[in-house]
Amino acid sequence: MVEINFGKLEKKWQSKWEKAKAFKSKEGKGKKFYVLEQFPYPSGSGLHMGHAFTYTLGDIYARFKKLNGFNVLHPMGFDSLGLPAENAAITEGVHPQKYTDESTSNFLKQLKALGFYYDWERKFNTHDPEYYKWDQWIFLKMLERGLAYRKKSPVNWCGKCNTVLANEQVHNGRCWRHEDTKVKIKHLEQWFLKITDYADELYKGIDKLDGWPEIIKKLQRNWIGRSEGVEIEFVINGKKWPIFTTRADTLFGVTFMVISAQHPELMSIVTDEQKKEVEKFISKSGSVAEEDIDKIEKEGVFTGALAKHPLTGEEVPIWAGNFVLAEYGSGMVMAVPAHDARDFDFAKKYDLEVKQVIEGEKKGEGAFEGYGKLVNSKGFNGLKSEEAIEHIAGALKMKKLGKKVVNFRLRDWLISRQRYWGTPIPVVYCDDCGVVPIKEKDLPVKLPEKVEFGKGNPLEKAEIWIKVKCPNCGKQGRRETDTMDTFVNSSWYYLRYCDPKNKIKIFDSKKAKYWIPIDLYIGGKEHATMHDIYIRFYTKFLRDIGILKIDEPAERLFVQGFIQGEDGNKMSKSLGNVVDPLDAIEKYGADALRLFLVSISSPNRDFNWSDKGVEGSLKFIKKVFDWTQSVKKGKSSRKVEHKVNYAIREISKHVDVLGYNFAVIELRKMFESLFGEPEISKKDIESCVKL
C-alpha cells in the first residue's frame, strides 16, 4: 500500500478549485437548485464537529445536483452579530469588530480546509454595514405599515447580560447563560414586530409545507397555537378587560380572576390596603418562562380589586398569580375551579369558592374538565356544552360584552436589545416630532467605533453618535440606542445570497425569482419555533410589499441529528470529549472525516464520534486510491459495467433522499466487487471515483 499524504493532496485540489472558481453559480441559466445550510455564528473557538457534519450534508447534495446537470447555488456566510461576540470581546479586552473579523476569518479557513463546495464570491457577514443596511430598510418598511411599533412591556432582565431576555431564554427563573443569576422583571419601552398579523397565514401555511418534517410542523402549530373561542369583557374600575376562553359554557362558574404578577397595569388596579402585599409578591415571584409555567407551584395574592361579571353582574375577586403570562391575551384569565384543574388547585390553596356549572362524572376530588349539561347557569341550564357556548356567545354579543374570536398563542416579536453589537434601530426621537424614521438615503445607520464597554449599553454613553438632527424638522434629536435581536439578521439572509453585491436594492427581483425558494434547507430542530417561523414571516412580508412572489422560503427542510462524544455525551470541553475538525483533518484527511460523518448513521439521527470509525473510513479511501493506481486500465467487461451502473442508480436513489449512510454501503459494496477485477476502463474508474 502506497503511503499518501492526503492532507497535501486535498490542499492541492482545493487550491485548483478556488482558482478555477469551480463552484461559482451561473446567473439565471438552466435548471437551478438552491442548497443552503443555516449559517453559523463564528465563535472564537472556531468550527466544531457539528458544523462539519451539517455542512457535509449540504456539500454532498450540492455536488450530486451539479453532477446531474443543475445550476447549483450553494452559498455560505456568517451570522456575526450578537451578544456572545460582544461578551467574548469584552472578556478578551478587544473591540467586538476586531474579535468578529478574526473569528470569521478563522472560520473561513477552516471551512475551506474541509473542501466544501461553496460559491465564496457570495459570502457576507451580517456585521457588515452593507448587509445590516437592509435589516434597517426592512424595519422602515414595517414601520410604514404599522408592523413595527414601540410599547411599554414587562421584560425579563438579566443583570449580568445587561439586556432583555426572550421568554425562551429564562429557565426556572434564571438566565440561560448565567444559571447563578435570577432574572428580574423590568417595564421598558421596547420595539416589537407585529408577527401576530400573520399568525393565521403562518398557521394555515404549515399544511402546505409538504417537504418539511412533521416534528417541525407540529412544533410550529403548537407554538402559533390557533384556537377558536369567545372574548368576554369583564369591567374593572369602569374599564373593560377582554378575557379569552375556549369554554364560554363555564362562564357562570367563574369565582375569581387571576392577573399576571408581571402585568404592567397590575398596580393600577391594586387597592391601597393590598399594595404592600402585592409588591412583596411581585418581588418574590420574579420571572417564569412559558415552558416552566406548568412545573412551578401556583402562588398568588389578592389585589383587593373586583371585576364585574358580564352576565350576572356579580363582583368577582381579582388575584395576582405567578402562573399567568402577561403577554398572552390581556394578561388576565377567568378562573373556573370546578372545571379547570389548575384553577381548582389554586382555589383549594387559598380557600376560594368552587361552583359547579357542568354536570359530569369526575374521578375523586378535583375539577371536571369535560363537556356535559349546564347547571347553575340561569337561563342556559340544561343546554349541552357545545350548544351553550354558541348561546352564551350570542348573549354576550347582544350586550356588547363579548364576541367570537380566533386567538393565537403566538405573541409579537420583541426585537429590542440593550447591547452594542447588533443592528442599530433606524429612528430618531425628537421633542417636537416624536419618533421619526431615518430617511432611506441615509442608511445604513452604522455602529459607532469608539465606545466604552462596561456595565450597561455602550451606545447609551456614545453622546457624539446619539446626538443627531431630526430628519423631519432639523432640530436636535437623539438616536435609538437599542439594537435589533440577531434573529432579524437571519430572517431574510437566504435572499441576499441571490444578489449579495447589490448596493442599490436589497436584491434584484429577477435574480431572486430564478433562485428562490430554497430547494433544500438544512438546520437544527432547535430553530423550529424561532428562526424557522421568523424566516417564514419575513418571506410573507416581503411578498406583500411586492418584491417576492413566493409564500414560503424553502420547499424542503431537513433536520440533521447531533454528533456526540465517543462517550455518548454532548461534546464539551469540561468532559474532555471534544474532537476538533481540524485535528481530525490533520490526522485522517478531509475526505475520510466527511465519509465517516455520513456513514455511521442516518443523517437525521444523533450518533457518537468514533476514532475507530474514522480510521476505518481512511483505510477504505487508501484502498480505493491504491486500486486506482494498480488496476489495469483497458476495457470494462459487461459485468463490470453492470456493477458500476447499478451502483450509480442505487447510490443516486439514496443520496436524493439524504440516505447517505445507505449510499456509503452501496459505495463500499461496489468497490469490494471491483477490487478483484483484472481490467477496467478509464471512464468507469472516473465514474467510481466521482461516486
N, C-alpha and C positions, 0 to 999 in steps of 0.2 A: 504494500500500500504506500503510495507516494505521499510524503508529508507536504501539505499545502498550507500556506498562511492565508486562511480565508478572510481575515480582517483586512489584509493588504489588498487581496483580490477584490473584496467588496468596495473598498475605498476607490480603487481604480475605476470600477464601473459606475459608482455613484458620481464620480467626477465627470465621466463621459456623459452620463445622463443630464447632468446640470449644464454642461457646455452646449449640448445638443438641444437643450430645452425639450427633452423627450416627453415631459408630462404637461406641456403647455396646451391649454384648451383652445380650440378654434372658435371664433365668434360666429354664431348663427349658421353653422354648416353641418348638414347631415343629421342623423338620428342622435339625439342628445341623451345623456344620463348624468344626473347630478347626485353624487355621493357626498355625504357630509357627516363627520363625527362632531359631537358637541365640543366646542373648542375649550382649551384648558386655561385655568388660572395659573400663570407661571410663577410658582413659589420659588424661593431662594434655594430650596433643597433639590430642585431640578425634577426631571422626569422620573416618575415611579412606574413600577411594573404594570399597574392598572392602566396607565396611559399607553404603554407599549402594546398591551393586549387589545384595548379598544381600537387603537389606530391601525393595528394589523388587520382587524376585521374589515375595516373600510378599505384599506390598501388592496387586499386580495380582491374585493368586489370591483374596485375601480379598474384594476388590471384585467380582470375577467371580462368586464364590459368593453374595454378598449380592444381586447383581442377578438371580441365579437362584432367589431365594426362600429361601435358607438363613439360619438364625440363626447368624451368624459370631462366633467367638471368635478375636480376633487381638490378643494382649497383648504387652507389652514391659516389660522390667525391666533391671537391671544386675547383672552378676557382679562385685561391687565389693570383695570381699576378696582378699588375696593378696600375694605377695612384691613384684611390680613396684610396687604402690602404696606399700608401706612403704619400699622403696628410693628411689623418686622423692620421697617426702615428706621423708625424711632428707636427701637431696641439696639440696632446696629449703629445708630448715630449718623445716618446718611439721609439724604432727601429721597422721598418716595419715587421721584422721577429717575434718579440715578439707580436706586435699588431695582426698579421695574425694568429699566433699559438693560441692566446687566442680567436680570433673570430671563427676560425674553430672548436675549442673545444666546444665553446658555441653553435654553430650551430648543432654540432653532438648531444649534449644533448637534444636540442630542437626537432630535427628530431626523436630521439628515444622516446621522450615523446609523440609524435604523433602516435607511434606504427606502423610505416611504415615497409613494407616488403622489406628490403634491405639486400643484401649479404655484410655485413660490412667488411668481410675479403678482399674484392676487393677495398676498399676505398683508394683514394690517393688525395694529394693536388698538384696543379700544381707548387707550390713554392718549392716542394721537389726536390733537385738536381737529385735524381733518376728518376724523371719524366722529368724535363726540359733538361736532358741529351739527350733525344730522340727528343726534339724540335731541338736541335743543330745538331743531327745526320741527321735529315731530311733536315735541311738547307744545310748541307755539300753535301748531295746527289743532291740537287737542284743546288748548286754552280757548281758541277762537270758537270752538264748537261746544264749549261748556263741559268737556270731558276731563279737563284738568281744573282742579279747584282747591281752595285753601279753607280749612276749618280747624277749630279747636277740638282736640281729641285726646282721650286718655291713652297714653302710650307707655310701653314697657321701657324702662330706662336702666341701662347698666352703667354704674358709676366707674367701672374700670375701662369699658369701651368708650365711655362718654358719648354715647349715641343711643338712638331708639333701636329697639329690637322688634322684629316681627313676632307675632304670637308663636310661630313655629320655632323660634329661637329661644323660647323660655321653657325650661324643663324643671318641673317641680318647684317653680317659683324662683329658679336661679338661671343665670346666664349660661347659654350653651357653650361658650368659650371659657367662662370663668365659674367653675362649679362652687367656688367659695364666695361668690358674690350674689347676694339676694337682690332680685330685680325690684325696683320701685316703680310706682305709678306717677307719671307727671302729666299735666294737662298743658299741651303745647299746640300752637298754631302749626299745622302740618299741611303739606301738599299731597293730594290724592289724585289718582287717575280713576275715572268712573267706569271701571270694568263691568260694573253691575248693569250698565246699559246694554251690554252684550251678553248678559247671563243666559237669557233664553236661547239665543242663537248658539252660544258655546255649548249649552246642554244638548240641544236637539242635534247639533252638528256631530256629536260623538257617534251617533248611529251611522254616519256616512264615512267614518274613519275605518274603512274595511281593512286597511293594511297595518293597523295599529294593534298591539297586543291587548287581549281582553282585560288583563290586570290593570293596564294603564287607563283604559276606558272606564273600568269600574271605579278606580280611584278618583277620576275626574268627575264622574257622575255624583259620587258621594261628596266630593269637595264643593261642587257647584250647588248641589242639594236642592233640586227643584221640588216644591211641594205646594199643593193647592189647599186653600183654606179660607178663613174669614178674618178680616182685620176689624177688631172690635174696639170702639173708643170708650175708655173709662175717663171720667172727669176728675182731675185732681187740682184743687185750689182754682177752679174755674177754667183750667186748661185741659184740652183733650189730649189723651195719650193713646196712640194706636197700639193695640196688642194683637199679635198674630197667633192664631191657633188653627190646628187641623181638626180639632174636636169641639166645634161650637155646640154640639149636643150636651156638653158638660158645663155649659155656662152658668147654670143655676147652682152648680156645686162649688163655685169659686168662694173660698172663705178667707183668702188673703192674697196679696200681690207680693212679688219679690223684684226689687230693682238691683241692678249690678252695683256692687260696692265701688266699682271704678267709674260709674256713670258721671259725666261732667256736670249734670244738673241735680245730682243726689242732694247736695247740701241745700239747694234752693227749696226743697220740699220738707226737709227735716225741721221738726218743731224745736223751739228753744230748749225745752225740757230734755230732749233726747240728743242734743247736739254733741255733748261730750262723749256719750256712749258710742255714737256713730263714728266720731272721729277716731276714737280708740280702736274700733273695729276695723276701720279702713286701714289704719297703720298696721294692724296685726295681720290682716288678710293678704296684703301685698298683691302680686300679680300671679295669675294662673293661666297657663296655656290651654288652648281649647282641648288638646288631646288628653290633658290631665284632669279635666272637669269631673269625669266620672270616677276618678281614683281618689279624690280628696274627700275629707269629711265635710259634709254640708253644714255650714255655720251661718248665722245671721244675727241681726239686731233690729228691734222695732224702731222705725223712724219717727213715730208719732203722727205721721200723715195718714189720711184716709182717702180712698178712691170711691167714687160713686158708681155703683153697679148700673149698667146701661138699661137693663130691663126691670129690675126690682127697685132701683133707687136706694138700696141699702148701702151703708158705708162699710167699706172693706179695708182692713188694716194693711198698711204697706211696710214690708220688711226690706232691709238691705241684706243681700246674700253674696257669698263668695263663689256661687256656682252658676251665676248668670253672666253672660258676656255682654259688655257694654256696647260692642259694635254690632251685635246681632239684633235686627229689628229695631225696636225702640229702646232696647236695653232693659226692658221690664217684662215679666211674664205674669200671667194669671195662674194662681195655684189652685188645683183641684185635688186635694189629698185623697179623696175616696177613690179616684180613678187615675192616679199617677203615682208610681212607686216612689219617685224622688220627693214629690210633694208630701206623700204620706209620712216618709221618714222624718222630714223636716217638721211637719205638724206635730208628730209624736214627741219629738225632741223638745219643742217649745210650747207644748200643750195648747195647740191651736185647733179650732173646730174642724171636724171631718163630717161632711154632709154627702150622703149617697144620693145620686140622681139618675143612675143607670142600674136597672135590675140585672143581676148576673151572678153566676157561681164563682166564688173565689176560694182558692185553696189556703186555708189557715187565715191568720190575721194579715192584713195588707190591703193594697189597692186592687180593685177590679178594673183592668185596663181594656177589656174587650168592649164589643158593641152589645146592645140589648134594648130593652124598652125603658123609656124615661119615666121617672117618678120624682116627686117633689120639685116639679118643673112647671108649676102653674098650668097654663093653657096648653102646654106641649106634652103633658102626661099621656102615656100610652103609645106615643109615637116610637117607631124603631129609630135607632141612632141615625141611620142613613137619611131617613125622611126628616128627622128633627134638625139635622144640620142645614138642610135646604130651607125649612120653615123658619128657623131662628135667624138665618142669614137674611131672609126676606123681611122679618120683623125689624131687624136692626137697620136695614136699608130704608124702611118706611120712616123710622125715627131719625134718619141721617146720623146714625151712630155705628154704622158698620157696612162692610161690603165684601163680596167675594174677591179674593186676590190670589195671584200666584206669588209665592215667596221663594227666595233663594238663600241658601246658606252662605254663598259667596259674598264677600264684602269688598268694598272699593279698596284699591291698591294704594297703600301708604308708601310714597316714594321718598319722603324727606329723610335725609341722613345728616347728622350734625358732625360731619367729618370733612377733611380736606380732599382726600384722594377719590373724587367722584366727579361726575359731570355737573358743572355749575347750572343751577336753575336760572334760565334767562329772563328774569323780571327785575324791575326796579321799584322801590317803594318811595312814593312822593307824597308829601304832606297835602298837596293840593289835588293831585290826580289819583291817588290811591295806588293800586297795584298796576304797573304799566309794563307790558311786554317789550323786550328788546326788539328793535327792528331787524328783519331778516338779513338786511345788508350788513349789519354789524355783528353777525355770527361768524365764528364762534366766540362766546364769552370764555376766554381762557382762564385757567387757574393761575393765580399769581405765583411766581417762582420764589420770591422772598417772603417766607412766612416763619413764624415762631411756633415750634412744636412743644407741647407741654400738656397741661390739663385743659380740657375743653376743645372747642372747634377752632383751629388756627385761623380760619377765614374771618371769624368774628373780630380778630385783632389786626387784620390786614387793612388798616384805615385808608391807605392810599388807594387800594383796589376797591374798597367798599364805596368810597365817595365817587359819585358819577352823576352826570346831568340827566334829568328826567327826559326820556325820549319823546315825551308828549309836550311839556311846557318849557323845558330847558332849565328849570330851576334845580337846585341841589337835591339829589336823591341818594338812596342807599341801595346797593345790590343785595339780593337774596344771598345769605351765607350758607344755607343748607345746600347739599349736593344730592344728586339722584341715587336711588338704590341701584346697585350694579346689575340687577336683573333687567333694568331698562336697556343697558348696552347690548345684552344678548337676545333681546326680543325681536330684533329685525336684522341681525348681522348676516343671516343667510342671503339676504337680498343685496347687501353691499358687495359680496363676492362676485356678483354678476357684472359689476362695473366699479371696481374699487378705486380707480384713479380719477373719477369724475369730480371736478371741482365746482361745477355749475349746478348739478342736480344730485339728489340723494342716490339716484341711479337712472340710467336710460331705460325707459319703459319697454322699448323694443328688445333690448338685451335681456331684461328680466323676463319678458314674455317667452323668450326662447328657452331660458334655463329652468324657470320655476314651473311647478313646485319641485321641491327636493324629491328625488325618486327613492333614495334610501337614506334615512336619518338614523344615526346610531348614538345611543346615550343611555344613561342610567335610570333606573326605576325611581331613584330619589328625587328626580326632577318632575315627576308626574303632575304634582299639584301646584307647582310654581312655574318654572321655566316653560314646561310643555303647555300650560294654559296661557301664560303671558305671550308666547310666540304666536299662538292662535288669535289672541285678542288683537295684537298689533297687525297681523295679516288682514283681519277683517276691517280694522280702522283704515289702513292704507288703501284697501279696496274701496271703502266708502268715500274717500277723498279723491278717487279716480286715478290712482297711479298703479293699481294692481287689478288683475282680472280674475284672481283665484279666491277661493273661500278658506282654504286650509293650506298650511305651509308645506306639509310633507305627505306624499302618497303612502309611504311605508315607514314605520318606526320600528327599529329593532333594539330591544333592551338587552344589553350584554350582562353576563354574570360578573362575579368578583373573583379576583385571584387572591388567594390567601397564602400565608406562610406554609412552609413544609410541615409545621406542627398543627396545621388546621386552624390557627388563629389568624385574625386580621393582621396584615403586615404592620409592624410597629417597631420603632427604634427601641422603645423600652423593653420589648420582648426579644430583641436581638434577632428577629426573623426576616428583616428587610433584605430583599435582593435588588441591587441597583442594576437597571437595564444595561448601563454602560460597562459595568463589571462583567455582566453576562456576555456582552458582545465581545469584550476583550478576550474572554476565555473560550467562548464557543463560536463566535461569529453571529452576525445578524440573522442570517438565513436559518441557522439551527435554532436560535431563540424563537423566531417567528413560527417555524414549523412546530416546535413544541407547544407554543401557546394555543395553537388551533387544533392540535391533535389529541389533547388529553381528555377533552370533554366537549359536549355541545356548547357552543358559544354563549347561549343564554343561561347557562348554569354556573354556579360557583365551583371553583376547583382549587386544589393545593399545588403550590410550586413543588417541583421535584428535581433535584440535581441529577438523579439517575435518568429521569425522563428527558432532560435536555441533552445529556450525554448520549442517550440513545438516538436522538434526532441528529446530532453531529456525526455519529457513527454511520447513520444511514446516508447522510449527504456525502460523506467521504467515499462511501461505497459506490454511490451513483457517479461521483466525479471520476473515480478510478475506472469505472466501467466505460465512461465516455472516452477515456484516453486509450483503453486497451482493446475494446471491441473492434472487430474488422468492419471498416466502412465499405459497403458494397451495395448489394440489393437485398431488400427485405423479402422474406417468404410471405406467402398469403397468410400463413398462420400468425406471423409477427404483425402484419398489417391489421389483421383482425383484432389482435390483442390491443394494439395502440388505439384503433378506432373505438373499440368497446370501452377502453379506459377514458377516452375523451368524452364519450357520451355519458358515462356514469359519473365521472368527476364533475362535468358541467351541470348535470342534474342536481348534484348535492350542493355545489357552490351556489347555484341560483337561489336556493332556499337557506343559504348560510349554514348548511350542514357540513361545515369544514372538516370536522372530525371524521365523518364518513368518507369525505373526499380524500383525506390522507390515507385512510385504509385502502381505498381503491388504488391510490398512487403507489403505495408500498407493494400491493399485490401485482400491479403491472410490472414494476421494476424487478421484483423477485422472479417473475415469469420470463423476463427478458435477459437476466444475467447469464443464463445458460445458453443463449442463442449464439451460434458461431459467427453470424454476419447480420448486419442491419444497415439500412440506407441512412445517409446523412440527414435526409428530410425527416425520417421517423425519429432519429436521435434528437433533432431540434424540437420536434413536437413533444417528445418525452420531457426534455429539459424545460420547455415552456410550461408544461403541466406542473 
